Amino acid sequence: MAERGCLKDAHFQNLEVENAIHDLKLKKPTKKLSEAVKTIHIAESGTIFFLSPPHNKVLTLPTPLEGLEYTFIVDSTFTSFVWEINTDNDSVKMKGNIICADDTAGALHNGAHSETAIKLSGPTPKVSAGDWVKLISDGSHWYYSGCCMIPLGMSVSS
């Protein structure tokens, strides 16, 4: 019987898989935000944004689309700023919870289902490195969860 195809023997040597893990989609994209005003794009879904100084920031989310997801992480403790994450339309709401804690007690900031913005603000400082908020869309609205170290370091508002 004649052999068909390219493979005539089953000997494999040095398959070079040492760095194959870097080619897999296990890593999420990251981006350090330095601009003062930014519209987040649908193509950036899954991105982890690091919020950096030196100035106030206004970030606008795209129109909700089922499965869109964004994470925002504060990368340093700052003393004076206001960062906002806004919906692109007042009829689009943010719903969820941000848990804040300090040395004495924990506090829970529960969205009343009418918010269109999440604010991170100083000056005390009120947010510190590692504070975060994650937003996921169901196609109609944005659902958030987050954590901050100092009570009222993050707030939700309309």
BADO-117639 format. One record per atom (N, C-alpha, C): x, z, y; residue in one letter. Coordinates in steps of 0.02 Angstrom, whole numbers, padded with zeros to 5 digits, always signed. Each point is the difference from the previous one (the first is absolute). Layout:
N
XZYa/...
***
This chain:
158
+00042+00000-00058m/-00042+00000+00058m/+00045+00000+00062m/-00013-00042+00046a/+00040-00007+00061a/-00020+00053+00051a/+00049+00023+00038e/-00015+00049+00053e/-00027-00037+00061e/-00047+00032+00034r/-00029-00028+00060r/+00011+00047+00058r/+00005-00026+00060g/+00010+00042+00059g/+00073+00010+00016g/+00013+00045+00047c/+00068+00010+00025c/+00039+00053-00038c/-00034+00046-00031l/+00034+00057-00032l/+00019-00018-00071l/+00065-00001-00014k/+00024-00016-00067k/+00024+00062-00036k/+00019+00052+00037d/+00018+00063-00033d/-00030+00057+00042d/-00004+00057-00028a/-00031+00057+00032a/+00051+00050+00025a/+00056-00023+00022h/+00053+00044+00025h/-00004+00004+00076h/-00011+00060+00025f/-00003+00010+00072f/+00056+00047+00020f/+00035-00015+00052q/+00054+00042+00024q/-00006+00010+00075q/+00012+00062+00022n/+00002+00017+00071n/-00059-00030+00038n/-00058+00029-00010l/-00061-00026+00031l/-00005+00016+00075l/+00046+00038+00026e/+00002+00018+00071e/-00066+00031+00024e/-00018+00056-00029v/-00061+00034+00021v/+00015+00063+00040v/+00063+00013+00014e/+00017+00061+00035e/-00037+00009+00066e/-00007-00054+00039n/-00032+00004+00066n/-00070-00029+00001n/-00029-00012-00057a/-00066-00031-00003a/-00053+00043+00033a/+00008+00066+00001i/-00050+00045+00030i/-00011-00016+00074i/+00051-00025+00035h/-00008-00016+00071h/-00044-00061+00011h/-00008-00042-00050d/-00041-00059+00006d/-00074+00015-00013d/-00014+00057-00030l/-00069+00019-00014l/-00034+00024+00064l/-00065-00001+00002k/-00037+00021+00059k/-00015+00075-00001k/+00048+00041-00021l/-00010+00072-00002l/+00010+00032+00068l/+00040-00031+00042k/+00014+00026+00066k/-00052-00025+00049k/-00025+00044+00042k/-00045-00021+00053k/+00042-00019+00060k/-00024-00049+00039p/+00038-00018+00060p/-00003+00056+00051p/+00053+00008+00038t/+00002+00050+00054t/+00017-00035+00065t/-00022+00032+00055k/+00013-00028+00066k/+00005+00057+00049k/+00052+00000+00041k/+00008+00050+00053k/-00032-00029+00063k/-00050+00036+00027l/-00036-00024+00059l/+00036+00023+00063l/+00021-00048+00039s/+00033+00017+00063s/-00039-00025+00060s/-00044-00048-00009e/-00038-00027+00056e/-00055+00049+00022e/-00019-00004+00064a/-00050+00046+00027a/-00071-00020-00020a/-00014-00064-00008v/-00066-00024-00019v/+00009-00047-00058v/-00039+00010-00054k/+00005-00043-00059k/-00067-00008-00032k/-00015-00062-00017t/-00058-00014-00042t/+00026-00006-00071t/-00028+00040-00045i/+00020-00001-00070i/-00036-00060-00032i/+00036-00039-00040h/-00028-00060-00029h/-00019+00010-00073h/-00048-00040-00023i/-00023+00003-00070i/+00059-00010-00047i/+00045-00044+00017a/+00058-00015-00043a/+00046+00061-00008a/-00007+00050+00043e/+00042+00060-00004e/-00031+00054-00044e/-00055-00016-00033s/-00033+00048-00044s/+00051+00026-00052s/-00001+00065-00012g/+00047+00032-00046g/+00063+00024+00034g/+00009-00018+00063t/+00061+00020+00036t/-00002+00073+00019t/+00058+00031-00005i/+00009+00069+00025i/+00034-00007+00068i/-00034+00021+00053f/+00026-00004+00067f/+00031+00068+00019f/+00061-00002+00027f/+00032+00060+00025f/-00007+00001+00075f/-00030+00053+00027l/-00012+00006+00071l/+00061+00032+00033l/+00028-00035+00046s/+00062+00021+00033s/-00008+00003+00076s/+00043+00037+00034p/-00003+00000+00073p/+00025-00068+00026p/+00002-00013+00063p/+00002+00050+00053p/-00065+00007+00039p/-00050-00042-00010h/-00057+00001+00045h/-00066+00008-00038h/-00053+00007+00039n/-00067+00003-00029n/-00014-00066-00037n/-00045+00005-00050k/-00016-00059-00039k/-00075-00006-00008k/-00024-00062+00003v/-00070-00015-00015v/+00000-00052-00055v/-00025+00019-00058l/-00002-00044-00058l/-00072-00018-00015l/-00014-00063-00011t/-00068-00022-00014t/-00003-00028-00071t/-00045+00027-00040l/-00009-00023-00068l/-00036-00067-00001l/+00008-00040-00053p/-00037-00062-00005p/-00074+00014-00017p/-00040-00052+00003t/-00069+00006-00023t/+00001+00022-00073t/-00042+00049-00019p/+00002+00024-00069p/-00011-00055-00051p/+00038+00004-00052l/-00005-00045-00058l/+00014+00043-00061l/-00043-00006-00049e/+00005+00043-00059e/+00070-00001-00029e/+00028+00061-00008g/+00066+00007-00031g/+00059+00003+00048g/-00011-00013+00064l/+00056+00006+00047l/+00022+00073+00003l/+00066+00011+00006e/+00027+00067-00002e/+00063+00004+00043e/+00003+00052+00042y/+00058+00010+00043y/+00017+00074+00001y/+00065+00016+00002t/+00023+00069+00005t/+00045+00005+00062t/-00010+00054+00038f/+00039+00013+00060f/+00034+00068-00008f/+00066+00002+00008i/+00039+00061-00008i/+00041+00013+00063i/-00003+00062+00024v/+00041+00019+00058v/+00071+00010-00026v/+00049-00032+00032d/+00068+00005-00026d/+00044+00051+00035d/-00024+00032+00053s/+00038+00052+00034s/-00049+00047+00036s/+00024+00058+00020t/-00042+00044+00040t/+00011-00018+00073t/-00056-00009+00037f/+00004-00022+00069f/-00033+00050+00046f/+00018-00002+00063t/-00024+00050+00047t/-00053-00025+00049t/-00005-00065+00011s/-00050-00023+00048s/-00018-00072-00014s/-00061-00011-00023f/-00023-00067-00017f/-00073+00002-00019f/-00030-00058-00003v/-00066-00008-00031v/+00002-00065-00039v/-00015+00004-00064w/-00006-00059-00042w/-00072-00005-00022w/-00029-00059+00004e/-00069-00012-00021e/-00002-00054-00053e/-00043+00010-00049i/-00016-00051-00050i/-00074-00014+00009i/-00017-00060+00022n/-00069-00017+00017n/-00029-00052-00046n/-00067+00001-00007t/-00035-00055-00033t/-00004-00058+00049t/-00013-00059-00024d/-00003-00059+00043d/-00069-00010+00032d/-00047+00044-00017n/-00069-00009+00022n/-00034+00068+00000n/-00038+00016+00051d/-00033+00066+00004d/-00052+00011-00055d/-00024-00054-00032s/-00048+00010-00055s/+00034+00016-00066s/+00066-00008-00002v/+00039+00017-00060v/+00023+00072+00007v/-00015+00041-00048k/+00014+00072+00004k/+00056+00020-00048k/+00029+00058+00016m/+00050+00032-00043m/-00032+00063-00029m/+00008+00009-00065k/-00030+00058-00034k/+00053+00032-00043k/+00004+00066+00001g/+00048+00033-00044g/+00021+00068+00023g/+00058+00021-00023n/+00025+00067+00014n/+00075-00001+00013n/+00021+00043+00046i/+00071+00013+00012i/+00010+00075-00009i/+00046+00018-00042i/+00014+00070-00012i/+00061+00019+00041i/-00007+00052+00040c/+00056+00025+00041c/+00012+00073-00018c/+00062+00020+00000a/+00016+00069-00018a/+00056+00026+00045a/+00002+00066+00008d/+00056+00031+00035d/+00018+00064-00038d/+00036+00044+00030d/+00022+00061-00034d/-00057+00048-00017d/-00054-00002+00038t/-00052+00051-00009t/-00059-00023-00042t/-00023-00061+00010a/-00059-00022-00037a/-00003-00076+00001a/-00038-00027-00046g/-00010-00072-00002g/-00062-00019+00039g/-00002-00061+00025a/-00058-00025+00036a/-00017-00069-00027a/-00064-00014-00003l/-00023-00064-00026l/-00038-00035+00056l/+00021-00061+00016h/-00034-00039+00052h/-00040-00053-00035h/-00065+00008+00000n/-00045-00044-00037n/-00032-00049+00048n/+00007-00065-00015g/-00032-00051+00041g/-00076+00003-00006g/-00034-00004+00055a/-00073+00004+00001a/-00031-00069-00008a/+00036-00047-00027h/-00024-00068-00014h/-00018-00039+00062h/+00028+00017+00057s/-00014-00039+00060s/+00064-00014+00039s/+00056+00009-00030e/+00063-00008+00035e/+00024-00072-00003e/+00036-00019+00051t/+00030-00066+00002t/+00075+00004+00013t/+00027+00061+00004a/+00072+00008+00014a/+00027+00063-00031a/+00062-00004-00022i/+00038+00059-00021i/+00056+00008+00051i/+00008+00060+00027k/+00051+00012+00051k/+00051+00050-00027k/+00063-00015+00012l/+00054+00046-00015l/+00031+00014+00068l/+00004+00064+00017s/+00023+00013+00069s/+00043+00062+00005s/+00041+00003+00054g/+00040+00057+00019g/-00031+00029+00061g/+00027+00043+00037p/+00070+00017+00004p/+00019+00067-00028p/-00003+00025-00053t/+00023+00068-00013t/+00062+00006-00044t/+00021-00039-00044p/-00030-00061-00025p/-00058+00015-00047p/-00044-00047-00007k/-00057+00010-00044k/+00004-00039-00065k/+00044-00047-00004v/+00012-00033-00065v/+00074+00004-00015v/+00015-00003-00063s/+00070+00005-00020s/+00015-00050-00055s/+00063-00009-00013a/+00022-00048-00051a/-00036+00013-00066a/-00027-00053-00028g/-00035+00006-00064g/-00075+00002+00007g/-00027+00015+00058d/-00073-00004+00010d/-00022-00072-00015d/-00059-00008-00030w/-00021-00067-00019w/-00075-00008+00001w/-00022-00062+00003v/-00070-00018-00009v/-00002-00067-00036v/-00047-00005-00048k/-00008-00061-00039k/-00071-00024+00010k/-00009-00065+00010l/-00065-00030+00010l/-00013-00054-00052l/-00060+00001-00028i/-00021-00050-00050i/-00069-00025+00020i/-00011-00065-00006s/-00065-00029+00019s/-00042-00017-00062s/-00066+00009+00008d/-00047-00021-00051d/-00033-00066+00019d/+00022-00030+00054g/-00028-00063+00024g/-00046+00010+00059g/-00023+00062+00012s/-00044+00014+00056s/+00032+00050+00049s/+00034+00050-00027h/+00029+00053+00041h/+00069+00017-00026h/+00033+00048+00034w/+00065+00025-00020w/-00007+00072-00024w/+00031+00016-00056y/+00001+00068-00027y/+00071+00026+00006y/+00007+00060+00026y/+00067+00027+00012y/+00010+00066-00035y/+00063+00015-00014s/+00021+00066-00021s/+00068+00010+00032s/+00017+00062+00013g/+00064+00012+00032g/+00019+00073-00003g/+00059+00014+00024c/+00026+00068+00000c/+00046+00009+00060c/-00007+00056+00034c/+00046+00016+00055c/+00018+00073-00004c/+00058+00017+00025m/+00026+00067-00005m/-00031+00048+00050m/-00013-00024+00061i/-00024+00044+00053i/-00073-00015+00015i/-00045+00050+00000p/-00071-00012+00012p/-00010-00039+00065p/-00047-00046-00002l/-00019-00043+00054l/+00054-00050+00019l/+00050-00008-00042g/+00051-00051+00012g/-00030-00069-00007g/-00052-00006-00041m/-00037-00063-00007m/-00073+00016+00013m/-00033-00048+00031s/-00072+00009+00011s/-00034-00068-00007s/-00064+00002-00013v/-00040-00061-00005v/-00051+00002+00056v/-00013-00058+00030s/-00047-00002+00056s/-00030-00069+00007s/-00052-00004+00043s/-00029-00066+00012s/+00022-00026+00067s/
***
